[in-house]
């Protein structure tokens, strides 16, 4: 009798255990409400109804042979990377708890956004984008100066390109910052918008906005920031007392003095206000700033700084003060110190500063030789005076040496357009057509 009771109890326990497994499995419901939340040209972001204490698997297919799996996702939101622009994909999701797995969701269709490219030519801005197989039309929008009141919209385009001209858009200018947005439609169903900023070259204010305020002053750098410049260039000399002072000339010309910066202490120099320069009456309280003051302000503006070493005899202590200011304001990687002198350039490198090499060339061979030298010495960038000797092949050669390429002396809109089409990295200007 006891043996029979034990067998019955054992059977009940086994049944209970099995029933428990079955009940747990049924708790993992089929994943529902899977939606596409956003897309770029190379990714899609998904979200689905959350299952308590679950992890998730995703399967993706392009409808052909290419399939991918993403496992053990901890949240009910996930971005699938490394996709192709303007394509259709199919996904399904399931929840799981340990070894127990819920049913796969329905198969959902998702779309990446189109990739947008653009080209400036003879005052015209042509936008082109990836053709989407299922799209029936496209809406295009050009945002001028990021001001929604100045948006220019074109709807129900069948083509995959559109040209904006000066006749249609008053004030359309090369390297002024615009946003191009393209939104595909399947009949009346909107898909996901792709976006690109038209200015893909870094615009550097030569000595700040020297056309608005006295050059190499805090006011000039602030005006560059207000004008939407990406960076500023500044010159410096070392004072007798060892500070690094921002100035284009070693003589206090801007202060109406013939004194040499290198023979004066900072305290003495600070007694000389700036009396020469653009709109000097408006900026009557400006003085030549120290490198610490400039890096402090540039860090607030979230800009880059290019420091031209006009003083080839800068001491190691002077370079250390630049490095200290960079560290103090957390500007590592955003301040480049450059020189046209090879010995000075090599000392900049020796002092572990991000270094650039400057050259005023006479022909393309000199440019190429300078790139070769800078590349072999692990420079960060090269800067050249712009001329007919600059071409796209030289830009590509610099890029092959892992160097950033830029020029100054860009003195017209047409020159800026020509240079921009070479795909350089930055351009140093003192003209307001870039604002």
MIZA-906299 format. One line per 3 residues: number of its first residue (from 1); their letters; for each residue x, y, z of C-alpha. Coordinates in steps of 0.02 Angstrom, whole numbers, padded with zeros to 5 digits. Last residue first. Layout:
# residues N
NUM) a) X:Y:Z  ...
***
This chain:
# residues 435
435) xxx) 01432:04131:-02164  01543:04069:-02304  01522:04224:-02412
432) xxx) 01598:04323:-02270  01777:04320:-02332  01927:04289:-02220
429) xxx) 01949:04108:-02269  02040:03949:-02221  01973:03793:-02309
426) xxx) 01958:03619:-02239  01955:03435:-02282  01981:03435:-02470
423) xxx) 01853:03356:-02588  01918:03431:-02753  01742:03500:-02779
420) xxx) 01771:03618:-02633  01920:03698:-02722  01820:03740:-02877
417) xxx) 01673:03807:-02775  01788:03913:-02666  01872:03982:-02821
414) xxx) 01701:04027:-02894  01648:04110:-02731  01804:04217:-02728
411) xxx) 01964:04244:-02628  02024:04074:-02569  02197:04123:-02504
408) xxx) 02201:03976:-02382  02213:03790:-02415  02174:03624:-02331
405) xxx) 02218:03439:-02332  02202:03317:-02187  02339:03186:-02192
402) xxx) 02322:02997:-02191  02459:02977:-02323  02329:02916:-02448
399) xxx) 02227:03069:-02399  02372:03181:-02450  02381:03093:-02619
396) xxx) 02194:03115:-02642  02210:03302:-02612  02356:03307:-02733
393) xxx) 02253:03217:-02865  02110:03341:-02839  02216:03490:-02891
390) xxx) 02319:03634:-02819  02448:03706:-02941  02326:03840:-02998
387) xxx) 02345:03923:-02829  02294:03908:-02646  02425:03936:-02512
384) xxx) 02450:03766:-02434  02407:03682:-02269  02452:03502:-02224
381) xxx) 02373:03399:-02085  02401:03281:-01939  02586:03256:-01967
378) xxx) 02661:03082:-01945  02837:03129:-02003  02831:03025:-02163
375) xxx) 02663:03101:-02206  02726:03278:-02183  02876:03245:-02297
372) xxx) 02774:03161:-02433  02643:03299:-02424  02779:03431:-02439
369) xxx) 02852:03342:-02591  02679:03336:-02672  02652:03522:-02645
366) xxx) 02826:03561:-02713  02785:03456:-02866  02622:03553:-02890
363) xxx) 02710:03719:-02915  02763:03878:-02826  02721:03823:-02650
360) xxx) 02684:03924:-02492  02697:03779:-02369  02624:03739:-02197
357) xxx) 02647:03578:-02097  02528:03525:-01959  02557:03454:-01786
354) xxx) 02449:03384:-01646  02562:03420:-01498  02679:03290:-01422
351) xxx) 02823:03409:-01383  02931:03318:-01509  02796:03344:-01641
348) xxx) 02801:03532:-01614  02992:03519:-01619  02978:03432:-01788
345) xxx) 02870:03573:-01854  02997:03700:-01790  03140:03610:-01880
342) xxx) 03033:03595:-02039  02982:03778:-02039  02813:03817:-02118
339) xxx) 02730:03790:-01947  02574:03711:-01872  02491:03685:-01704
336) xxx) 02327:03590:-01712  02195:03603:-01576  02041:03491:-01577
333) xxx) 02121:03322:-01540  02132:03359:-01355  02025:03511:-01314
330) xxx) 01980:03464:-01135  01994:03643:-01071  02141:03610:-00955
327) xxx) 02219:03482:-01072  02229:03604:-01217  02289:03741:-01100
324) xxx) 02428:03627:-01035  02482:03580:-01211  02496:03764:-01258
321) xxx) 02597:03796:-01100  02709:03648:-01141  02744:03722:-01313
318) xxx) 02801:03882:-01227  02912:03784:-01107  02991:03698:-01257
315) xxx) 03034:03872:-01316  02959:03954:-01470  03105:04009:-01579
312) xxx) 03011:03988:-01743  02886:04121:-01684  02746:04131:-01811
309) xxx) 02681:03962:-01750  02509:03960:-01830  02381:03887:-01710
306) xxx) 02229:03803:-01789  02081:03793:-01670  01926:03684:-01680
303) xxx) 01752:03737:-01625  01639:03687:-01481  01602:03871:-01445
300) xxx) 01645:03846:-01261  01808:03758:-01310  01850:03903:-01424
297) xxx) 01831:04023:-01277  01952:03929:-01162  02072:03895:-01306
294) xxx) 02079:04082:-01339  02105:04132:-01157  02244:04002:-01133
291) xxx) 02328:04056:-01295  02340:04232:-01224  02236:04374:-01293
288) xxx) 02292:04535:-01381  02178:04666:-01307  02001:04718:-01352
285) xxx) 01905:04855:-01263  01879:04966:-01415  01779:04837:-01513
282) xxx) 01657:04955:-01598  01794:05083:-01625  01907:04947:-01697
279) xxx) 01781:04908:-01834  01917:04815:-01931  02092:04838:-01861
276) xxx) 02202:04960:-01766  02191:05026:-01588  02209:04865:-01487
273) xxx) 02238:04902:-01304  02417:04910:-01239  02434:04889:-01049
270) xxx) 02415:04701:-01072  02586:04702:-01158  02673:04757:-00998
267) xxx) 02592:04621:-00893  02634:04492:-01026  02818:04534:-01016
264) xxx) 02905:04618:-01161  03056:04579:-01271  02974:04444:-01376
261) xxx) 02823:04554:-01408  02934:04684:-01495  02883:04864:-01466
258) xxx) 02839:04972:-01617  02671:05020:-01543  02500:05062:-01614
255) xxx) 02417:04915:-01527  02386:04819:-01689  02569:04848:-01733
252) xxx) 02635:04772:-01572  02786:04701:-01665  02797:04510:-01673
249) xxx) 02653:04518:-01796  02501:04403:-01816  02464:04404:-01629
246) xxx) 02400:04280:-01500  02519:04281:-01351  02602:04126:-01280
243) xxx) 02675:04167:-01110  02861:04147:-01073  02903:04311:-00985
240) xxx) 02988:04379:-01141  02829:04342:-01238  02805:04197:-01359
237) xxx) 02724:04236:-01525  02558:04177:-01597  02445:04166:-01748
234) xxx) 02263:04111:-01752  02152:04004:-01864  01970:03976:-01821
231) xxx) 01853:03829:-01836  01681:03772:-01894  01614:03941:-01947
228) xxx) 01431:03968:-01905  01437:04158:-01914  01412:04172:-01726
225) xxx) 01568:04065:-01700  01670:04173:-01818  01606:04328:-01726
222) xxx) 01667:04252:-01562  01839:04225:-01637  01848:04407:-01691
219) xxx) 01792:04467:-01520  01924:04361:-01434  02052:04447:-01543
216) xxx) 02164:04380:-01682  02100:04506:-01809  02003:04662:-01761
213) xxx) 01817:04630:-01792  01704:04605:-01944  01820:04564:-02090
210) xxx) 01943:04483:-01968  01813:04351:-01929  01933:04237:-01837
207) xxx) 02117:04254:-01883  02069:04166:-02045  01901:04087:-02003
204) xxx) 01905:03902:-02043  01769:03817:-02146  01771:03628:-02135
201) xxx) 01711:03551:-02298  01554:03446:-02304  01438:03595:-02319
198) xxx) 01279:03529:-02394  01215:03445:-02235  01128:03281:-02275
195) xxx) 00960:03207:-02227  00861:03050:-02264  00677:03042:-02221
192) xxx) 00590:02878:-02183  00438:02813:-02276  00278:02908:-02311
189) xxx) 00125:02809:-02368  00028:02902:-02502  00083:02792:-02648
186) xxx) 00242:02719:-02577  00330:02879:-02529  00513:02929:-02514
183) xxx) 00571:03076:-02407  00725:03175:-02455  00802:03312:-02346
180) xxx) 00941:03432:-02399  01007:03539:-02257  01098:03700:-02297
177) xxx) 01256:03782:-02231  01331:03911:-02349  01471:03822:-02435
174) xxx) 01425:03880:-02610  01287:04010:-02610  01100:04017:-02641
171) xxx) 01052:04197:-02597  00884:04199:-02684  00824:04024:-02718
168) xxx) 00730:03985:-02879  00836:04095:-02991  00990:04047:-02891
165) xxx) 00963:03866:-02940  00910:03707:-02851  00929:03551:-02956
162) xxx) 00833:03390:-02919  00880:03208:-02929  00797:03038:-02912
159) xxx) 00655:03070:-03034  00471:03043:-02996  00453:03198:-02889
156) xxx) 00290:03212:-02792  00334:03369:-02694  00466:03506:-02699
153) xxx) 00493:03612:-02545  00603:03764:-02509  00616:03800:-02324
150) xxx) 00645:03982:-02277  00521:03988:-02134  00599:03829:-02067
147) xxx) 00764:03918:-02035  00909:03795:-02034  01010:03923:-02132
144) xxx) 00906:03875:-02285  00821:03708:-02271  00801:03620:-02438
141) xxx) 00657:03497:-02447  00626:03353:-02566  00472:03242:-02576
138) xxx) 00491:03081:-02672  00375:02972:-02776  00319:02793:-02809
135) xxx) 00447:02707:-02698  00454:02518:-02712  00625:02500:-02794
132) xxx) 00704:02646:-02702  00821:02750:-02810  00964:02818:-02705
129) xxx) 00978:03006:-02703  01035:03156:-02804  01042:03339:-02754
126) xxx) 01101:03470:-02879  01152:03641:-02814  01177:03770:-02951
123) xxx) 01295:03918:-02947  01401:03855:-03090  01412:03679:-03018
120) xxx) 01387:03623:-02838  01358:03437:-02815  01252:03334:-02697
117) xxx) 01236:03158:-02631  01090:03083:-02535  01077:02902:-02478
114) xxx) 00899:02839:-02473  00822:02783:-02308  00820:02600:-02257
111) xxx) 00655:02509:-02266  00563:02381:-02159  00437:02244:-02202
108) xxx) 00372:02139:-02059  00359:01949:-02046  00238:01899:-01908
105) xxx) 00317:01869:-01740  00414:01712:-01700  00343:01601:-01564
102) xxx) 00416:01606:-01390  00574:01521:-01335  00617:01430:-01174
99) xxx) 00801:01392:-01150  00827:01544:-01038  00678:01658:-01065
96) xxx) 00644:01698:-01247  00556:01828:-01353  00540:01822:-01543
93) xxx) 00564:01946:-01684  00538:01945:-01872  00618:02049:-02010
90) xxx) 00605:02082:-02196  00713:02208:-02288  00685:02335:-02427
87) xxx) 00829:02445:-02487  00859:02630:-02508  01035:02628:-02436
84) xxx) 01118:02463:-02391  01128:02391:-02216  01273:02393:-02094
81) xxx) 01173:02415:-01933  01012:02345:-01857  00955:02461:-01718
78) xxx) 00862:02376:-01574  00719:02411:-01455  00632:02288:-01340
75) xxx) 00783:02275:-01228  00913:02139:-01188  00948:02073:-01362
72) xxx) 01006:01893:-01344  01028:01858:-01529  01040:01952:-01695
69) xxx) 01025:01841:-01848  01064:01881:-02029  01003:01823:-02200
66) xxx) 01060:01857:-02378  00988:01734:-02504  00844:01835:-02572
63) xxx) 00709:01931:-02481  00836:02045:-02398  00820:01944:-02238
60) xxx) 00829:01984:-02053  00802:01874:-01901  00791:01950:-01729
57) xxx) 00810:01866:-01559  00749:01935:-01395  00779:01929:-01208
54) xxx) 00638:01916:-01083  00607:01975:-00906  00431:02039:-00949
51) xxx) 00388:02038:-01134  00392:02210:-01215  00291:02252:-01369
48) xxx) 00409:02293:-01512  00535:02423:-01571  00645:02429:-01724
45) xxx) 00782:02548:-01784  00844:02532:-01963  01022:02559:-02026
42) xxx) 01132:02610:-02173  01041:02752:-02262  00962:02800:-02097
39) xxx) 00801:02734:-02024  00674:02764:-01887  00542:02685:-01775
36) xxx) 00503:02527:-01874  00365:02437:-01784  00340:02266:-01706
33) xxx) 00173:02265:-01616  00182:02082:-01567  00302:01948:-01506
30) xxx) 00214:01780:-01484  00188:01754:-01300  00312:01681:-01181
27) xxx) 00193:01627:-01042  00151:01470:-01140  00326:01406:-01109
24) xxx) 00311:01434:-00924  00147:01335:-00918  00224:01190:-01013
21) xxx) 00373:01185:-00898  00259:01187:-00745  00149:01051:-00819
18) xxx) 00304:00944:-00839  00349:00973:-00656  00172:00940:-00598
15) xxx) 00161:00781:-00697  00324:00722:-00622  00266:00766:-00446
12) xxx) 00099:00677:-00473  00187:00522:-00539  00301:00517:-00387
9) xxx) 00151:00534:-00271  00061:00390:-00360  00218:00281:-00349
6) xxx) 00238:00321:-00163  00055:00278:-00131  00078:00110:-00217
3) xxx) 00234:00073:-00114  00140:00119:00046  00000:00000:00000
***
